[in-house]
Amino acid sequence: MFTVIQRTHKAGKQVDPARLEQPLGGTLLRKERYDAIARRQQTYMEFTQVDDPTQVLFQERPAELLDPQLLSFDSERGVMLVGFEVINGGRHYQGWWVRWYPEIPGWYREMMTPR
């Protein structure tokens, strides 16, 4: 299953829908770990990105989405997950718009093709 995400917030502030970042393709996993500071099990979503041939040196990897909650679900379009990302030691509200496909969609393949 091929997954595409777009982050709807940056450093806790909502991004204008017309200026959303480029979609990122890869796999999305739900995991849990013990957080010693909070003294509890913490659920998080981890996104592993597919290599992008257009990015030669550096490509930002999305941080883990902590305490994810399902905000909306549309079986034909995708899901909206909200939670927190840790950025520079601070917790920032974050939303992930997640879509999934049986295989890499043509529009994504074209977007990843170097020009």
C-alpha positions as CSV (number, residue, x, y, z in Angstrom):
1,M,0.0,0.0,0.0
2,F,1.4,3.4,-1.0
3,T,0.6,6.3,1.4
4,V,0.8,10.0,0.6
5,I,0.8,12.6,3.4
6,Q,0.6,16.4,3.5
7,R,1.1,18.3,6.8
8,T,-1.6,20.9,7.4
9,H,0.3,22.8,10.1
10,K,3.8,24.1,10.5
11,A,5.3,24.7,14.0
12,G,1.8,24.6,15.4
13,K,0.3,27.1,13.0
14,Q,-2.2,26.2,10.3
15,V,-0.9,26.5,6.7
16,D,-3.1,28.1,4.1
17,P,-4.6,25.3,2.0
18,A,-3.4,26.9,-1.2
19,R,0.2,26.7,0.2
20,L,0.4,23.1,1.5
21,E,3.8,21.5,1.1
22,Q,4.4,19.0,-1.6
23,P,2.9,15.6,-0.9
24,L,5.3,13.0,0.6
25,G,5.0,9.4,-0.4
26,G,6.0,6.4,1.7
27,T,4.7,4.1,4.4
28,L,2.9,5.0,7.6
29,L,3.2,2.9,10.8
30,R,1.4,3.1,14.1
31,K,3.8,2.3,17.0
32,E,3.9,2.6,20.8
33,R,6.8,3.1,23.3
34,Y,7.2,3.9,26.9
35,D,7.8,7.6,27.7
36,A,9.7,7.7,31.0
37,I,9.1,11.5,31.4
38,A,5.4,11.2,31.1
39,R,5.4,7.8,32.8
40,R,3.0,6.2,30.2
41,Q,2.8,4.3,26.9
42,Q,2.8,6.8,24.1
43,T,1.2,6.0,20.7
44,Y,2.8,7.6,17.7
45,M,2.7,7.5,13.9
46,E,6.0,7.1,12.0
47,F,6.2,8.0,8.4
48,T,9.0,6.5,6.3
49,Q,9.5,8.4,3.1
50,V,10.2,6.9,-0.4
51,D,13.5,8.3,-1.7
52,D,13.0,11.4,-3.9
53,P,15.3,11.6,-6.9
54,T,14.7,15.3,-7.2
55,Q,16.3,15.9,-3.7
56,V,20.0,15.4,-4.1
57,L,21.4,16.3,-0.7
58,F,18.7,16.8,1.9
59,Q,15.0,16.1,2.4
60,E,13.2,16.9,5.6
61,R,11.6,13.8,7.1
62,P,8.3,14.5,9.0
63,A,8.7,14.1,12.8
64,E,6.7,11.5,14.6
65,L,3.0,12.4,15.1
66,L,2.5,11.9,18.9
67,D,-0.8,10.9,20.4
68,P,-2.5,10.7,17.0
69,Q,-6.3,11.0,16.8
70,L,-8.6,10.5,13.9
71,L,-10.3,13.8,13.0
72,S,-12.1,12.8,9.9
73,F,-12.4,9.7,7.6
74,D,-13.5,9.5,4.0
75,S,-13.0,6.0,2.5
76,E,-12.7,7.5,-1.0
77,R,-10.3,10.4,-0.2
78,G,-8.3,9.6,3.0
79,V,-8.1,10.4,6.6
80,M,-7.2,13.5,8.7
81,L,-5.0,12.7,11.7
82,V,-4.1,15.3,14.3
83,G,-1.5,15.1,17.1
84,F,1.7,16.7,18.1
85,E,5.2,16.9,16.6
86,V,8.3,17.7,18.8
87,I,10.2,20.5,17.1
88,N,13.2,22.0,18.8
89,G,12.1,20.5,22.1
90,G,8.6,22.0,22.0
91,R,5.3,20.2,21.3
92,H,3.5,21.7,18.3
93,Y,0.0,20.8,17.1
94,Q,0.1,19.1,13.8
95,G,-2.4,17.7,11.2
96,W,-1.6,15.1,8.6
97,W,-3.8,14.6,5.6
98,V,-3.3,10.9,4.7
99,R,-4.3,9.2,1.4
100,W,-3.5,5.7,0.4
101,Y,-3.3,3.9,-3.0
102,P,-2.8,0.3,-4.0
103,E,0.2,1.4,-6.1
104,I,2.1,4.6,-6.7
105,P,-0.3,7.0,-8.5
106,G,0.6,8.4,-11.9
107,W,0.4,12.0,-10.7
108,Y,2.9,11.2,-7.9
109,R,5.3,9.5,-10.3
110,E,5.2,12.5,-12.6
111,M,5.8,14.9,-9.7
112,M,8.9,12.8,-8.7
113,T,10.4,12.7,-12.2
114,P,13.4,15.0,-12.4
115,R,13.1,17.6,-15.1
